[in-house]
Amino acid sequence: MEILKVAGLYAAGVIGAGFASGQELVQFFSRYGLVGLFGVGLSTLALTLGCGYILEYCHQKKVDSYGTLIESISARIGHLVDLVYTGFLLVGTGVMLAGAGELFSTLGSSLTGSYVTALLLVLVLLGGTERVLKLSTSLTPILLGVLFCTSARYLIVHGITIPIEIKAEGVGASILYASYNLAFSLAVLAGVHQLLNTRIQRWQMAVLGNLPLGLVMLLLVLTLWSLPPNQQRDAIPLLHAAADWSIATFRLYRIALWGSMYTTALANSFALAQRLSTQMNLNWSVAAVTVVGAAAASSHLGFIFLIRLMYPLLGMAGLYLLILMWKSLQKQS
């Protein structure tokens, strides 16, 4: 059960707005033609191995949050890297809150959507680690199930279209995708690795957390290829696959898209709150409210601005941490 809880929280962090909307999958896989299929497999393998090695490293160093993890791999400039990575997670949470606001802007103010989502984050975080894990374990299979059923039905009805072009740069894009998501996941895994007591459990979690993601990713890429070209270029292309089924499915998919933003924001804010409470001796409730409040403030910058300008910079900071960890592991061996 502990393995499933950690896997659920990890997958909840990966299934963000870009994954569920299809936008990330277009940028990293489907646009590269047939290489995209190979890229999905390569990325799933890289995520599984990276996840397992991160858990092993956290266990060896006995870290209690991403702050101590950063100190162990970057003692010389650890404080600076810690600050940048904290900004990385905070803005990532702000992106999800801004996206939630944009998604429901048609129902009223986008600001209302962002702050209602922020309030729901606080309510779950106040329940502590166990409540966060239980909710993630419950929501993640539902989100993956909606994505799976929507894409599988579309492919059954309309058939599978596989492009013949081959773009070799798709190999690098798939590795970048895995590195980007592992960088996000560092904080989450550093905070919950203690629940996995043995090496077997840690690697079981790496497999259980990534294989379902890889399967759904494959179906979604196939669905993107099967959509008409004009729909593939939309901001949320996979909504067309849901709308093709029924109005009810379209609405359900919008809710699932919001849920993917919520679970990612929950995973990030949980890691941030844990960082504040363990290393700055803050009360957990104060830490949770502080983190979500700061993320809500950053969401005012807007969804598009945060995605286009901030994510690439913060993603590189996360990739730098992975490189430092790899160097540290090499020194130990």
C-alpha positions as CSV (number, residue, x, y, z in Angstrom):
1,M,0.0,0.0,0.0
2,E,2.9,2.4,0.7
3,I,4.3,1.7,-2.7
4,L,0.9,2.6,-4.3
5,K,0.7,5.8,-2.2
6,V,4.1,7.0,-3.3
7,A,3.5,6.0,-6.9
8,G,0.2,7.9,-6.8
9,L,1.7,11.1,-5.5
10,Y,4.6,10.9,-8.0
11,A,2.2,10.3,-11.0
12,A,0.0,13.1,-9.8
13,G,2.9,15.4,-10.1
14,V,3.7,14.3,-13.7
15,I,0.1,14.5,-15.0
16,G,-0.1,18.2,-15.3
17,A,-1.9,20.6,-17.6
18,G,0.5,19.9,-20.5
19,F,0.2,16.2,-20.3
20,A,-3.6,16.0,-20.0
21,S,-4.2,18.7,-22.7
22,G,-1.9,17.1,-25.1
23,Q,0.3,20.2,-25.5
24,E,3.4,18.6,-23.9
25,L,3.0,15.5,-26.0
26,V,2.8,17.5,-29.2
27,Q,6.0,19.4,-28.3
28,F,8.0,16.4,-27.2
29,F,6.7,13.5,-29.2
30,S,4.0,13.7,-31.9
31,R,5.7,16.5,-33.9
32,Y,8.7,14.3,-34.5
33,G,6.8,11.7,-36.6
34,L,7.5,8.0,-36.2
35,V,10.4,8.8,-33.9
36,G,7.7,9.9,-31.4
37,L,6.8,6.3,-30.7
38,F,10.4,5.4,-29.9
39,G,10.5,8.5,-27.9
40,V,7.6,7.5,-25.7
41,G,9.3,4.2,-24.9
42,L,12.7,5.9,-24.3
43,S,11.2,8.5,-22.1
44,T,9.3,5.9,-20.0
45,L,12.5,3.9,-19.5
46,A,14.4,7.1,-18.5
47,L,11.7,8.1,-16.1
48,T,11.6,4.7,-14.5
49,L,15.4,4.4,-14.1
50,G,15.7,8.0,-12.9
51,C,12.9,7.6,-10.4
52,G,14.6,4.5,-9.0
53,Y,18.0,6.1,-8.7
54,I,16.6,9.2,-7.0
55,L,14.9,7.1,-4.4
56,E,18.1,5.1,-3.8
57,Y,20.1,8.3,-3.4
58,C,17.5,9.8,-1.0
59,H,17.7,6.6,1.1
60,Q,21.5,6.6,1.2
61,K,21.7,10.2,2.2
62,K,18.7,10.0,4.6
63,V,17.2,13.3,3.4
64,D,14.0,14.6,4.9
65,S,13.1,17.2,2.2
66,Y,14.5,18.5,-1.1
67,G,16.5,21.1,0.9
68,T,18.7,18.5,2.5
69,L,18.9,16.7,-0.8
70,I,20.3,19.8,-2.5
71,E,22.8,20.3,0.3
72,S,24.1,16.7,-0.1
73,I,24.7,17.2,-3.9
74,S,25.8,20.8,-4.0
75,A,27.4,21.8,-0.7
76,R,29.4,24.7,-2.2
77,I,26.4,26.6,-3.7
78,G,23.6,24.7,-2.1
79,H,21.8,27.7,-0.7
80,L,21.7,29.4,-4.1
81,V,20.5,26.2,-5.8
82,D,18.0,25.7,-3.1
83,L,16.6,29.2,-3.6
84,V,16.3,28.7,-7.4
85,Y,14.7,25.3,-7.0
86,T,12.2,26.6,-4.5
87,G,11.3,29.3,-7.1
88,F,11.0,26.5,-9.6
89,L,8.4,24.7,-7.5
90,L,6.6,27.8,-6.5
91,V,6.2,29.1,-10.1
92,G,5.2,25.5,-11.2
93,T,2.4,25.6,-8.6
94,G,1.4,29.1,-9.8
95,V,1.2,27.9,-13.4
96,M,-1.3,25.2,-12.3
97,L,-3.4,27.7,-10.4
98,A,-3.3,30.2,-13.3
99,G,-4.3,27.3,-15.7
100,A,-7.2,26.4,-13.5
101,G,-8.4,29.9,-13.6
102,E,-8.1,30.1,-17.4
103,L,-9.9,26.7,-17.8
104,F,-13.0,28.0,-15.9
105,S,-12.9,31.6,-17.0
106,T,-16.0,30.9,-19.2
107,L,-17.9,30.2,-15.9
108,G,-16.9,33.6,-14.4
109,S,-13.7,35.3,-13.3
110,S,-10.5,33.4,-13.9
111,L,-9.3,34.8,-10.6
112,T,-12.1,33.0,-8.9
113,G,-11.1,29.7,-10.4
114,S,-7.5,30.1,-9.3
115,Y,-8.4,31.0,-5.7
116,V,-11.0,28.2,-5.3
117,T,-8.3,25.8,-6.5
118,A,-5.8,27.3,-4.0
119,L,-8.4,27.0,-1.2
120,L,-8.9,23.3,-2.0
121,L,-5.1,22.8,-1.9
122,V,-4.9,24.3,1.6
123,L,-7.8,22.2,2.9
124,V,-6.0,19.0,1.8
125,L,-2.5,20.1,2.9
126,L,-3.8,20.9,6.4
127,G,-4.6,17.2,6.8
128,G,-0.9,16.4,6.6
129,T,1.1,13.8,4.6
130,E,-1.5,11.0,5.0
131,R,-4.3,13.0,3.5
132,V,-2.2,14.2,0.6
133,L,-1.1,10.6,-0.2
134,K,-4.7,9.2,0.1
135,L,-6.1,11.9,-2.2
136,S,-3.4,11.5,-4.8
137,T,-3.8,7.7,-4.7
138,S,-7.5,8.1,-5.3
139,L,-7.4,10.8,-8.0
140,T,-4.5,9.6,-10.1
141,P,-6.2,6.3,-11.3
142,I,-9.3,8.3,-12.1
143,L,-7.4,10.9,-14.2
144,L,-5.5,8.2,-16.0
145,G,-8.7,6.3,-16.6
146,V,-10.4,9.3,-18.2
147,L,-7.4,9.9,-20.5
148,F,-7.2,6.2,-21.4
149,C,-10.9,5.7,-22.2
150,T,-11.1,8.9,-24.2
151,S,-8.1,8.1,-26.3
152,A,-8.9,4.4,-26.7
153,R,-12.5,5.1,-27.8
154,Y,-11.3,7.7,-30.4
155,L,-8.8,5.3,-31.9
156,I,-11.4,2.5,-32.1
157,V,-13.9,4.7,-33.9
158,H,-11.5,6.6,-36.2
159,G,-8.6,4.2,-36.5
160,I,-4.9,4.8,-36.0
161,T,-2.9,7.1,-38.1
162,I,0.9,6.8,-37.9
163,P,3.0,9.4,-39.8
164,I,5.8,8.2,-42.1
165,E,8.2,11.1,-41.5
166,I,11.1,10.5,-39.2
167,K,12.8,13.4,-37.3
168,A,15.8,12.2,-35.4
169,E,15.8,15.2,-33.0
170,G,12.8,13.5,-31.4
171,V,15.2,11.3,-29.5
172,G,16.7,14.3,-27.7
173,A,13.3,15.7,-27.1
174,S,12.2,12.5,-25.3
175,I,15.2,12.6,-23.0
176,L,14.6,16.3,-22.3
177,Y,11.0,15.4,-21.4
178,A,12.1,12.7,-18.9
179,S,14.7,15.1,-17.4
180,Y,12.2,17.8,-17.0
181,N,9.7,15.7,-15.2
182,L,12.4,14.1,-13.0
183,A,13.5,17.5,-12.0
184,F,10.0,18.3,-10.9
185,S,9.8,15.0,-9.1
186,L,12.9,15.4,-7.0
187,A,11.1,17.4,-4.4
188,V,8.2,14.9,-4.1
189,L,10.4,11.8,-3.9
190,A,12.8,13.4,-1.4
191,G,9.8,14.0,0.9
192,V,8.2,10.5,0.9
193,H,11.1,8.0,0.2
194,Q,11.1,7.1,3.9
195,L,7.8,5.1,3.3
196,L,9.8,2.7,1.1
197,N,12.0,0.6,3.4
198,T,13.7,-1.8,1.0
199,R,15.5,-1.5,-2.4
200,I,12.8,-3.8,-3.9
201,Q,10.0,-1.5,-2.8
202,R,11.8,1.6,-4.2
203,W,12.2,0.0,-7.6
204,Q,8.7,-1.4,-7.6
205,M,7.4,2.1,-7.0
206,A,9.6,3.4,-10.0
207,V,7.9,0.8,-12.2
208,L,4.4,1.1,-10.9
209,G,4.6,4.9,-11.1
210,N,5.8,5.1,-14.7
211,L,4.5,2.2,-16.7
212,P,0.8,3.4,-16.5
213,L,2.0,6.8,-17.5
214,G,3.9,5.4,-20.5
215,L,0.9,3.4,-21.7
216,V,-1.5,6.4,-21.5
217,M,1.2,8.6,-23.1
218,L,1.4,6.1,-26.0
219,L,-2.4,6.2,-26.5
220,L,-2.5,10.0,-26.3
221,V,0.2,10.4,-28.9
222,L,-1.6,8.0,-31.3
223,T,-4.8,10.0,-30.7
224,L,-3.0,13.3,-31.5
225,W,-1.8,11.8,-34.8
226,S,-5.3,10.6,-35.7
227,L,-6.9,14.1,-35.1
228,P,-7.4,16.4,-38.1
229,P,-4.4,18.7,-38.7
230,N,-6.3,21.8,-37.6
231,Q,-7.3,20.2,-34.3
232,Q,-3.8,19.1,-33.6
233,R,-2.7,22.8,-33.6
234,D,-5.2,23.8,-30.9
235,A,-4.1,24.8,-27.4
236,I,-5.9,21.8,-26.0
237,P,-6.1,19.3,-28.8
238,L,-7.3,16.3,-26.8
239,L,-10.5,18.1,-26.0
240,H,-11.6,17.4,-29.6
241,A,-11.2,13.6,-28.9
242,A,-13.5,14.0,-25.9
243,A,-16.0,16.2,-27.7
244,D,-16.2,13.6,-30.5
245,W,-17.6,11.1,-28.0
246,S,-20.4,13.3,-26.4
247,I,-21.0,16.6,-24.6
248,A,-20.9,14.8,-21.3
249,T,-17.5,13.4,-22.1
250,F,-16.3,16.8,-23.2
251,R,-17.3,18.2,-19.8
252,L,-15.8,15.3,-17.9
253,Y,-12.5,15.8,-19.8
254,R,-12.5,19.5,-18.7
255,I,-12.9,18.4,-15.1
256,A,-10.1,15.8,-15.6
257,L,-7.9,18.6,-17.0
258,W,-8.6,20.7,-13.9
259,G,-7.9,17.7,-11.8
260,S,-4.5,17.2,-13.4
261,M,-3.6,20.8,-12.7
262,Y,-4.8,20.3,-9.1
263,T,-2.8,17.2,-8.4
264,T,0.4,18.7,-9.8
265,A,-0.1,21.8,-7.7
266,L,-0.8,19.6,-4.7
267,A,2.4,17.5,-5.2
268,N,4.5,20.7,-5.6
269,S,3.0,22.6,-2.7
270,F,3.3,19.5,-0.5
271,A,7.1,19.4,-1.2
272,L,7.4,23.1,-0.5
273,A,5.4,23.0,2.7
274,Q,7.6,20.0,3.9
275,R,10.7,22.0,3.1
276,L,9.6,25.0,5.2
277,S,8.3,22.9,8.1
278,T,11.4,20.6,8.4
279,Q,14.2,23.1,7.8
280,M,12.8,26.3,9.0
281,N,10.9,24.9,12.0
282,L,7.6,26.3,10.8
283,N,4.2,24.9,12.0
284,W,2.8,22.7,9.2
285,S,-0.4,24.7,8.9
286,V,1.6,28.0,8.6
287,A,3.9,26.4,6.1
288,A,1.0,25.1,3.9
289,V,-0.9,28.4,3.9
290,T,2.3,30.4,3.2
291,V,3.2,28.2,0.2
292,V,-0.2,28.2,-1.4
293,G,-0.5,32.0,-0.8
294,A,2.8,32.7,-2.5
295,A,1.9,30.4,-5.4
296,A,-1.5,32.1,-5.8
297,A,0.3,35.5,-5.9
298,S,2.6,34.2,-8.7
299,S,-0.4,33.0,-10.7
300,H,-1.3,36.7,-11.3
301,L,1.5,36.8,-13.9
302,G,-0.7,34.7,-16.2
303,F,-0.7,31.2,-17.5
304,I,0.9,31.9,-20.9
305,F,3.6,34.1,-19.5
306,L,4.6,31.6,-16.9
307,I,4.7,28.7,-19.3
308,R,6.6,30.4,-22.1
309,L,9.1,32.5,-20.2
310,M,9.6,30.9,-16.7
311,Y,9.3,27.2,-17.4
312,P,12.3,26.8,-19.6
313,L,14.6,28.7,-17.2
314,L,13.3,26.8,-14.2
315,G,13.5,23.5,-16.1
316,M,17.2,24.0,-16.7
317,A,17.7,24.7,-13.0
318,G,16.1,21.3,-12.3
319,L,18.2,19.6,-14.9
320,Y,21.3,21.0,-13.3
321,L,20.3,19.3,-10.0
322,L,20.0,16.0,-11.8
323,I,23.5,16.4,-13.2
324,L,24.9,17.2,-9.8
325,M,23.2,14.2,-8.3
326,W,24.7,12.0,-11.1
327,K,28.2,13.3,-10.4
328,S,27.8,12.7,-6.7
329,L,26.7,9.1,-7.4
330,Q,29.7,8.6,-9.7
331,K,32.1,9.8,-6.9
332,Q,30.6,7.3,-4.5
333,S,31.0,4.4,-6.9
